[in-house]
Amino acid sequence: MASFIAAFCIAFRARQYPLRRIAVLSMALIMGLAWASWHADRRLAERLPAGMEGQRLSVSGYVCDIPSPGSFNSLRFSFCVTQWHKRPHSSNQAVKLPQLLRLAWYGQAERRLPSRRLRLELVLKRPHGTLNDAGFRYEDWLFRKGYRATGTVREAVPDQAVVCSLKCRYHEAHRWIASWVEHRFASADHRPLISSLLVGDRGHLTPVHWQVLQATGTIHLVAISGLHLGLIALGAGFLVRRLLLALPLTWLGEVAQRRCLFAAVMICCLVYALTAGFTVPTQRALLMVLVGGWSLLFARQLPAWQAWIWALAAVLLLDPFAPLDQGFWLSFGAVAVLIWVFAAGLRPLGWFGTLLLAQGALFAGLWPLLQVFGQDQPLIGGLANLLAIPWVSLVVMPGLIGGAVVVAIVPAAIEVVVPFCDGLMEVLWVALTHLAELPSPVIEVGPWEVIGLAGLVLLLVKVPTPGGGTCAGLLFVVWLAMVQSPASPRPNAYLVEPEVRVWDVGQGLAVLVRHQDKVLLYDTGPAVPGVFSAVESTLLPNLKALGVHRIDTLVISHADSDHSGGLAMLARSIKIGKLVTGEVLAVREKLGEASGLVVQPCAVAKEELGGLHIRYWRTIGSRTGNDASCVVRIEHPPSGTEWLLPGDISAATEALYLAHLRRREALAADVTRLVLAPHHGSKTSSSPQWVSALTPEVVIYSAGYRHRYGHPHSSVTARYRNRGVSAFSTACSGMLVAAIEDNRLTIKEKRLDTPFWIGAKGQARDECAIP
């Protein structure tokens, strides 16, 4: 408040224009921060008390999106709560309970919900996901969407007593439209893509769809956004303008014609936005169309940047959380690039030259933003968008919308319309599939090189030279600047002091060991084929962020899916020196025959990794599973520190390993020892003899939050606690970094470096506790 009053006084009294302008901008910034803080406080006020987690609860409300099939034969949907039933007495009665839930109903993927208005019996937990430096963060996504709890449905029955508000009726209407499209286009081979473009229903897109779209940089084509709303606005404006010109001149004046044109365009865009689900990107695009149309309505020659600023202000006013969405930055960034390129009135380039120039500028201009978000710019994406955008804009969208209207008016035309629409999508999909299969050169450029290249390209497009030659030259320069030979990978970033990172991968394990320019990776975390992979969502983004381009030693403790998930993907994505494992045959099978990586058995041996001593051990015999785990002990002699990574060994194998250490006289009492709890803290491991013999200073449990296995077990945590061991859990702390600083071991928790919606008082991370 004091800052706002000071800025107001300066703006009111200042005579110098620059000072007054700075004061006004400061006032706007302060008001914006206050507006966003108010919205954030309201959203955080809704929360599920810790005492209600895991309890069977009863709520009434309505389904507020289009249910879609999920993993493990589940049906996933959003649920707007209108009433909570039988609130537990143990919960804080003053807390406002969540009004929007993200739910899964397992075993129901092929069934429909019994009604749109329901009474549900469910089990909930507070928003929680993996927490690392880079990669997808589920808690951010939940907060952005407004979900204040997630859970599973145990029983669902219709509840007609639920009062259906306007929002409820809209969701019912949207679901009806989506069902109509699904039924009418059921025979189309590309029905998931058709549903996505017509009504924004992306729930039926398969992993293959997403892989192709991601590889070609065309995901934006199936997200209803500015491109689609712009096409609707242009199409509606063209048709209405032609209709108005056909009317007698005495019927409508120029001002009335502009008003009719503006109203018609906005009505068409609003109808399409509502039909497509009125998602956040759609709302953002609608506001941008509204601002542009408003300036045309009054025939004002507003500067292009002024319209862009007004649209930005409108979006932030109506949706203060918009900056949390990558699409916000990419959409406004794309419009900014196009304004920069075309607002200066370059000489006409022709439609192809204009398209080529726009794609080249967008390819270069958005690349720095993609790097900030940890995403790659696929080289094939420029060509894919050059082909796909005109086809979708000029052929697919008019064909789909026109076909849907024809089918709605003349149902008998379905025999002709559906094959026609399917053929349009087939052309697009065949082209994208072939482009996705093309080999892509390795991109090895740093952030400053990307920024410099993008700036150079955007400056060169302003040079008044013939369009075709300029565009071709620019694209060639971009290509040469980006591509390097795969035979010369960049070296790893150099780390003076050693560190061990225990990544938060949920119910699984992935540990990165680094010293100097050498890297060892112990396990790759969990994976569910076609659903989730810690390698894709956590390991690869974090390795890239750390400047790791080569793994010298990859250790797969054993072949269980929570320790070796995504192994083949990791081997395809990064250079690996050697692979050591306790289960050679099973790991070799997971790698696949195409991999040329040699799999070595874990045996009693030692090696150097930078300045670290690495020692391997595995129990003798032909055991498989947990007890076949390759145990790794890491020593740093200068600081007297030791890290022990035992995999999933049980108490019996722990005894064998302790005997091995005693024979080697490796149980020194003056060592600062950090131990990863065997088998995630299972009651079958961490025996009293294990804890007593090792006498660790620190123990880390790598386990999922409120996972069905219940790791770590309370008897195990009590055992370490009674010995005075400092305990950490990835479920509570997120990623943990055990590094050497000033010749002593330090532990850093990622949860202490998180935004307010994750680490604030009363949130899941703040109240999380080890059993």
N, C-alpha and C positions, 0 to 999 in steps of 0.2 A: 504494500500500500504506500509506504513512504517513497519507494522508487517511482511509482506511478505519479504521485503528487509532485515530486521533484521534476519529472519529465514534463508534466502538464504546465507547471510554472515556467519552465524554460521555453516551451512552445508558445506560451501566451505572451511572454515578455520579450523574447529574443527578436532582434531586428535583422540579424544576419540570416539569409535564407538557408545556407548549409546547416547552421546550428539548429534552426527551427525544424528542418526536415529530419535531422538525426533524432531530435526530441520526439517528433511525431512517430517515427519508426520505433523508438524505444517504448512509447506508450502502446503501440499496437502489439509489440512483442510481449510486454507484460500482461496485457489483456488476454492474449492468446495462451500464455502459460497458465494464467488463472483459470481460463475456460477449460483447458485440458486437465488441470489438476482437479477441478470440480467433478468432471466426468470420471476421472480415474478414481476419485474417492468414492463416488457412488457405485462404481463397478466393484471395487474392493470390499465395499460394505456387505456385499452378498457373498457369503461363504458357508461352506459346510463345516460345522463344528467337528473337531477330531473325534468326539464321542459317538458321532453318527456314522463314521466310516466303518464299512464292513457289516453294518446292521441292516436287517431287512426293513425297508421303508415303503410307505404307500403314498402315492401322489396322484393327482388328477390334472389333466390338461389336454393339450392338442399337439399333434405332430406338426412341426413348423419347417419342414423341408421335404424333399423327395427321398424316401428311404432307398437305400442302395445295398446290394450284396457286399459283404466284407469278408475278411479272412476267417478261417476256421468255421465255414458254413454259418456265418452270422448275417443278420440284417441290421444295418446301422442307420441311425436317424437322429435328428435333433428334436427335443421335446420342450415345449413351453409350458411351464407349470402354472396352474391357476389356483391349486390348493394342495397343501401338505396335510396328510392325515396321520393321527397318532404319533405326534412328535415325541421322541424319548424324553423322559423327565431329566435324564442326566445331561442333556444338551443345554447350552446357554439359550434361554428363552428370548433374550434381547437381540440375538444375532438374526439378521435378515437372511433367510435361506435362499439358495440360488433359484432363479426364475428360468434359466435356460440350461438344459442338460444335454450332454452328448452320450448317447446310449448305444449298446449293442445287444441284440437278442440272438443268442447262439442256438444253432440247430434250426433256424428259421429262414435261411437264405432263399429258399424256393417258395416261401409262403408270403402272403400279404398280411398286413396288420388288420385286425378285426374291424377297426374303425379309425377315423381321424381323431375323434375325441375319445380319450381312454382313461381308465384307472389302471395304474401300473404298480406291481410289486417289484421292487428293485433293490440292488445293493450298490452303493455309491462310494466313491473316494474323491478326494480333493484333486484339483489340477496338478499333474505331476508328469514329468518326462525326463529324458536324459539331459544332463547339463555339462557341456564342454565348451571349449573356446570357440570352435567352429562347427559347422554342420547344422542340420535341421533341429530346431528346438520346439518340441511339442507344446511346452508351457507357454511360449510366446504366441503360438498359433491359437491356443485355447483362449488366452486373454484377448487377443485381437478379435476373435469371433464372439466373445461374450460368454463363453461356456465357463460356468463357475463350479461344475462338478461333472465327473464322468462315471459311467457305471454299466451294469448289466441288468437286463430285464429277466425276471423270474416268472412273471405272469402278467398278462394283459387282457383286459375285458373292456367292452364298450362302456362309455359313461356319458349318456346323453344329458346329464345334469350340468355338464361343463358349459358355461356361458361362452358362446362363440362371438368374439369381438370382430371388428372389421379386419384386424390382422389375421385372425383365425380363418375368417371366410376367404380372405385372399389366398392363404396357403391351401385351403381346400380347392379353390378354383385352379390354382397353379398345378396342384397334383392331378386334378381332372384333365387339364390340358395335356400334361405330360403322359397320362395314361392313354389319352386319345391318340397322341403321336405314336406312342409305343404300339398301340393296337393297329393303327392304320398302316404303319411302316414296318410291321412285324416281319414281313417276308423279305425285307431289304437286307442284303449281306452287310451293309455298313450302317445298320440302324443305330448303333451307339454314337457314331459320328453325326448322323442326321439329328438325333435327339439332342446332342450337345449344341449344335448350331442353332436349332430351332427354339428349344425351350431351356437351354442351359443345364440339361441333365447329363452330367458327366460320370454318374455312378456306374454305368455299364461299360465304360472304357476299360479294356484289359491292360495288363502289364506290357503286352506287345505294342499296343497303341502308344502308351506313354514312352516307351523306349524309342520308337521311331520319331515321335514328335520332339523328344528331347535331343536326339541325335541330329535332327535337322533344324533345331532352333525355331520350331513352329508351334509350340504349345499355345502361344497367344491366339492361334486361329480357332481353338476350341474353347476359349474363355471369352464369353460375351463382354466386349470392351469397346474402346473407342473406335476400332475399325468397323465393327458391326453397326454400332449406332451411327457412325458417320455415313455408312452406306445407306442406312434407312433414311437418314436426313436428306442425303443427296437424291435418293430415288423419290421420296415423297415431295421434296421441293421441285424436282423436275416435272413430275406429273401434275402437281397442283398449279405450277406456274403456267404450263401449257393449257390447262383448263381455264385459268383466269384470262389468259390472252385470247381465248376463243369467245369470251363473253363480250357483249357490246360495251363500248367505252363509257356509255352513260350509266351503266349499272353500278360500277364501283370505281371510286377514285384511286389515285396512286397510293395514298396512305391506307385506305381500306384494303387494297390488294396486298400491301405488305403485311398488314395485320392478319389477314386470312392466311397468307402463306406461312407466317410465323406460327399461327395457331395450329395449322394443319401439320406442319413439320413436327412441332412439339407433341401433338397428340399421337402421331404415328410412332415417334420415338418412345414416348411414355408407354404406349400399348405394348410395343416390342420389349421394352425393359421389364415391364410387369410379367409378360409372357415368359421371359427368360429367367425369371426368379428374382429380379431386382436385387442382385448381389452387389457387393461393394464396388467392384470394378464397373458394373453397369451404372450404378448411381453416379460414380465419378464421371463416366463418359457422358451421362445425361446432363450433368451440370455444365460440362464443357460445351456441349451443343447448345444449351440454354443461353450461356453467356455470349457465344458467337452469334446466335440467332437474334438475341436482344439488341446487339449493336447494329445488325442489319435492319432490324425493324424500324429503328429511328434514322436509318440511312446515315449513320455516323461513320466517318473514316477513322475509326479508332486504331491506334498503333497495335500491331499484332501482339507485342509484348504486354500491352495494357490488358487486352482480353485474356491473355494467359495468366496474368497476375490476378485478375478478378475471378477467374475460374479456380485458381489455386486457393484464394481466400474463401470462396464459397465452399469448396470441399473441406477445408480445415474447420470452418465454422460448423458445418453439419456433421462432420465426422472427425473429431480431434485425434482419434487413434489411427487415422489413415497413414501417417508416416511409418507405422509399424509394418505396413504391407509393402513388399517389394514392388508390387504392381503400381503403387502410387509413384514411386521414384522412376520406374521405367516408363510409365505412360506420360508423365509430365516431362521426363527427360526426352522422350521421343518427339513430343510436340515442340519442345524447345529447340531440338536439333533441326527439325523441319522449318521452324520459323527463322532460325539463323541462316539456313541455306537459301530459302526462297523469298523471304520478306523484303530483300533488297532489290527485287525486280530484275533478276538476271535475264539476259536475252532468251527468247523462246528456244527450248531444246527439243521440242517434239515429245510425244507421249513416251516413247521408249527411252530417250535421253533423260527425261525427267524422272522416270521410274528408276533408271540405273543410278542416277545421281542421288536420289532419295535413299535407295538401298545401301549404296556405298557410305553415305554420310551416317545413316543409322547404325550400320555395322561398326563403324569406327567410333561414333559418338557415344554409343551405349556400352561399349566394351569396358571403360573404367567403372561404370556402375555395376556391371556384372561381376567384375573382379572384387568390388567391395562386398558383394553378397556371396563371394566364394564360388561363383559359377564360371564355367568356361564359355568362350564364344566359339561354337563349332564353326570351323572354316567352311564347311559345306552349307552352313546356315544362310550365307549371303545368296548363293545360287538357289537354294530351296525357297527362300522368301521371294526372290525375284520371279520365280515361276508360280508359287502358290498364291501370293497375295492378289495378283491380277485375276487368276482363275477363280479364287473364292469371291472376290469383289464383283467381278463382272458376269460370272456364270453361275457359280454354286449358290450363293445367297439369293439372287433373284429367282433361280430355278426352284430352290427349296421353298421359299416363301410363296411364290406363285403356285407351286404344286400343292402346298398345304391348303391354300385358299380354294383352289379348284376342287380338291377332294372334299373339303368342307361343304362346298356348294353342290357339287355333283358327285355323290359317293361312288357312282358307277365308274367314274374315271380313274379309280384306284388301280385298275389293271394296267393302265398306261403310265400314270404319274409315278408310281413307286419304282418301276424299272428305269424310268427316265432319271429320277433323282439318284437312284443307286448307281447309275452309269456315270453321272457327274462326279460322285464321290469316288468311284472306282478309278477314274482318271487321276484324281488328286492323290489317292492313296498309293497307287502303283508308282507314281513319280516319287513320292516321299520315301517309299520303301526302298526303291532302287538307290536313291541318293543316300539313305542311311547306311546302306551296305558298302558304299564306296570307302576305301581306306582314307583316313584323315592324317595329315602330317602332324607331328608332335609340335605343340606350341610351347616354347620355353622363353617367355619374356616376363620381366618383372613389372611391378605396378607403375614405376616411373617411366619405363619404356612405353607402356600402354598409354599412359596419360600424354606423354610427348607425341606419340604417334597419332592419337586421336586429335590432339590440338593442331598438329601439322595438317592433317587431312581437312579439318573444319576451316582452317585458314586458307588452304589452297582452293577449296571450292568457291571462295569469294573472289578469286582471281578471274577477271573477265576474259577468259579464253574460250575457244570453241568447245561446246559441251561434250561431244562424243570423245574427242581425244583426251580432254581433261579427265573425264570419268574413268576411261580405260587406263590411263596412266596412273591415276590415284589408286585404283584397285590393284594394279600390278605392284605399286610401291608398298601398299598395305600387305599384300601377300608375301613379298620378299622380306619385309621387316618382321613378319610374324613367324615364319616357318624356319625351323632349324632342323638339322639332320638328326634322326633318332639315334644315330650311332654316337653322338656326343652329348650325353645327358649332363645337366648341370651338377656340380658337386653339392653335397649336403651343406647346410648352414653349420658354421663352426661354433661349438659350445665349450667354453673354457672349463666350467665346473660340471660334474656329472649330475644328471637328474633322471628320475624314474616317474613316469606319468601313468597313473592308473585311471584309464578313461572310464567314464560313466556310460556303460552300454546296457544297463538294465540287468536282467538275470543272465549274466555271462561274465566273460573276462577278456580284457585286452590291455596289455601293459607295454609301454614304450620306454626303452632304455637308451639314453644318448650320452655320449661323451666325445668331445672334440668333433670330428666329422663322421664318427661311426655310430651305427644304429642297430639295435636289436629289438625285435618285436616279439612279445610273448603272447600268443593266442590272438584270435581275430574277432572275438565276440560272437553273439548269436546271429542266426539268420533263419528266416522262413521263406523257402523258395516262392517267388512271385508276390511276396507280401512285404518283407522287411529284411534288411541286411545292415548290420552295424558297420561293415566295410564301406558300403556306399554312403550311409548317412552320417557316420562319425569318423572312421579311420582315414579315409581318403581326403575329406575336407581338412582334417586337422593336420595330416602329414603335409599337405600343400601349404597350409598356413604357417607351419614351422620351418618350411624350406627343406623338407626331407624329400629327396628325389631317388634315393636308393636305400633299401634295407639290406644291411650286410648279412645279418643272420635272422631268419624267421624260425621261431620255435613254436610248434603246435603241441601243447602238452599231451593231448589225446584227441580222438576224433569226434567226441560228442559235439552236437550242433551248437551248443552255447559257447564252445571254445574254438571251433574251426569254421564257423559260418562265413560264407562269402569268400572262401579261400581261393577258388578259381578266379573270381573277379579281381582280387588283390594281385594275383600272379599276372593277370593280363594288364593291370593298370600301372604297375611300378616295378622297377628292376629289383630283383632279389638275388643276393649272393648265394646263400645256401639255406636249405630247409632241414631242420632237425625235429624229430617227433618221437613220441613213445609208441605210436601205432602206425607203422610204415605202410602196410597194405591198405588200411582204411583211408589214410590221408592221401595216398597216391590215387586211390579211386576217386576221392573228392576233387583232386586236381584235374582229372581227366587225361585222356591219352594225348590230347593236343599239346599239353604243357611239356616243355623240355626241361623243367626244373627237376634236379636230382633230389630225391628224398633220402636223408641219412637217418639211421637209427640213433636214438639217444643212448649214450653209453657213458660210463665214468670217464670224463675227460675234462680238460681245461683249455681256455684260450684267452687272448687279450682282446679287449674292445676299447680302443683309445687307451686311457689309463686305468681301466677297470679289469679285474680278473673275473672271468666267467667260468663257473664250474657246473658240470652236468652230472646228473645221476638218474638212474632208473632201476627199479627192482629187477632182479634176475628172474627169468622165466618167460613163459608165453602168455602172460596175463594180458587181458584186454579191458577196455573201459577205464573207469576212474583210477584203478590201481596201476594202470600202465602209464600214468602221467609222467612226463619228463620234468624232473625237479631242477630248477636253476638257482644257483647261489651266486650273488654278485658282490664282489668285495672292492672297497676303495681304501687301500692301505693308508694313504696320507691322513685321512680323517678317522680311520678306524670304524668305518661304517659298513654295514652288510645288509643287503636286501635278499629276502628268501621268497621264491615263487614256487610253491609246491603243487600247483594244479589242483586236482580233485582227489588226492590220495586219502585213503581211509586210515583209521587208527592203527591197523595192523601194519600197513606200509610205512606209516610214520615211525613205528618202532624200528623197522629195518633201516630207515634212513638215519635215525638217531645213532644206531649202532655203527653205521658207516662213518658218521661224523666223529664219533669217539675214537674209532680206529685211526682216523686221520688227524686226531687232536685238533679238531676244528670247532670246538665249543668253548672258545675263549670267553671269559666272563667280562673282559674289558672292552667288548665290541658293542657299538650302538647298532642294535639289530631291529630291522623292520620286517615283519612277517605278513604276507598275504594269507589270511585264514584259509586253510585247505577246504575245498569243496564249499566255498561261499559261506562258511560258518555252520555247516551241517552238523547235527548231533553225532554223526558217525565219524567225525574227524575232530581234530584239536583235542586229543586225549590229555588227561592231567599230566602224564609223563612228557608229552610234547611241549606243553606250555611251561612246565617246570624246568625242563632241560634247556630250552632255548632262551628263557628269560628275556623276551623281546621288550623293547621300549615302546614300540608302536605296532598295532595290528590293524589291518584294513580288511573290511568285508566288502566284497564286490557282489552285490545282490540287487534284485529289483524291489521297488517300493510296493509293500503290501502284496508281494507275490504269493501265489498259492502254495509254494514250497515252504514258506515261512522262514527263510534264511535272513539273518543268522538266528540260530536257536538260542533261547534264553539260557540254557545250561552252559553253552559254549561261551557266550558273552560274559556270564558270571565268572567262569573260570579265568578268563583273561583279566577281568576287572578286579578279582581278588588278588591277583599278582601285581596290581598297580600299573597295568599296561594301558597306555593311551590308545583309545579305540576310535576309528573313523569308519564310516560306511558311505559308499558311493550313492546309495539311495537318499541319504540326508545331505552329504557334502557335495555331491556331484563329482566332477573330476578332481583327483588329488595329485599334487605334484610334490614328490619327496626329493628335494634337491640339497646339494651341499653348498652352503654359504658360510664364508669365514671358517672353513674347516669343521663345520658342524651340520648335522642333519636338521633341515627345516621342512615343515609340512604346510602346504597352502591348499585351502579349500576353495573350490570355484564358487560355492554358494555365497561367499563373502564378497564376491565381485559380480553381482547380478542386478538387473533392474528391479524396481520397487515391486512389480507385480509377482516376482518370484521370491525375493528375500525380505519383503515387508513383514512387519509384526503380524502374527495371526495366520500367515500363509503356511502351506504344507512344509516347506523347507525350514521355516522358522521353528515350527513345533515338532519337527521330526526328531525321533529319539531312537537310539539303539536299544533293543529289548534288554 
